[in-house]
């Protein structure tokens, strides 16, 4: 199943970037709510809540592709 936010992307590996992405969505939702834009506020607050779930509850760094050992390149064999 394809995710809305791909948490396996290497850009989301650092914790600070996941926190920043979540905070930007939540803060922008509050800004929209304060300036009278309830439609956009609900969209950004919903996205912020989804980021909280995806980045902090469903994110498993031990399964992240960057944690897997690199595969050894195959070497051609000599036909002796």
C-alpha positions as CSV (number, residue, x, y, z in Angstrom):
1,X,0.0,0.0,0.0
2,X,1.3,3.4,-1.0
3,X,1.7,5.8,1.9
4,X,0.6,9.5,1.8
5,X,4.0,10.4,3.3
6,X,6.8,8.0,2.4
7,X,8.5,7.6,5.8
8,X,11.1,5.3,4.2
9,X,12.5,8.2,2.2
10,X,16.1,9.0,3.4
11,X,15.2,12.6,3.9
12,X,12.9,11.7,6.8
13,X,15.6,9.7,8.6
14,X,16.8,12.5,10.9
15,X,14.6,13.3,13.8
16,X,14.9,17.0,13.5
17,X,13.5,17.0,10.0
18,X,10.5,14.9,11.1
19,X,9.8,17.3,13.9
20,X,10.2,20.3,11.7
21,X,7.8,18.9,9.0
22,X,5.2,18.2,11.7
23,X,5.5,21.6,13.4
24,X,5.3,23.5,10.1
25,X,2.0,21.7,9.3
26,X,0.5,22.3,12.7
27,X,1.7,25.9,13.0
28,X,0.4,26.7,9.5
29,X,-3.0,25.2,10.4
30,X,-3.2,27.4,13.5
31,X,-2.3,30.5,11.4
32,X,-5.0,29.6,8.9
33,X,-7.5,29.2,11.8
34,X,-6.6,32.5,13.4
35,X,-6.8,34.4,10.0
36,X,-10.3,33.0,9.2
37,X,-9.5,30.2,6.9
38,X,-11.2,27.2,8.5
39,X,-11.0,25.0,5.3
40,X,-7.2,25.3,5.0
41,X,-6.8,25.1,8.8
42,X,-8.5,21.7,8.8
43,X,-6.4,20.5,5.9
44,X,-3.1,21.5,7.6
45,X,-4.1,20.5,11.1
46,X,-5.2,17.1,9.7
47,X,-1.9,16.8,7.8
48,X,0.0,17.7,11.0
49,X,-1.9,15.0,13.0
50,X,-1.1,12.5,10.2
51,X,2.6,13.5,10.4
52,X,2.5,12.9,14.2
53,X,1.2,9.4,13.6
54,X,3.4,8.5,10.7
55,X,6.6,10.0,12.0
56,X,6.4,9.2,15.7
57,X,4.1,6.2,16.2
58,X,4.4,4.2,12.9
59,X,8.0,5.1,12.1
60,X,10.4,2.2,12.7
61,X,14.0,3.2,12.2
62,X,15.3,-0.3,12.6
63,X,13.3,-1.3,9.4
64,X,14.6,1.8,7.5
65,X,16.4,1.0,4.3
66,X,19.5,3.0,5.5
67,X,19.9,0.5,8.3
68,X,20.2,-2.5,6.1
69,X,23.8,-3.7,5.4
70,X,25.0,-3.0,1.8
71,X,24.8,-5.8,-0.6
72,X,28.1,-7.1,-1.9
73,X,28.6,-6.6,-5.7
74,X,28.7,-9.8,-7.6
75,X,32.0,-10.5,-9.1
76,X,32.3,-12.4,-12.4
77,X,33.9,-15.8,-12.1
78,X,36.9,-16.8,-14.3
79,X,36.1,-19.9,-16.5
80,X,39.3,-21.8,-15.5
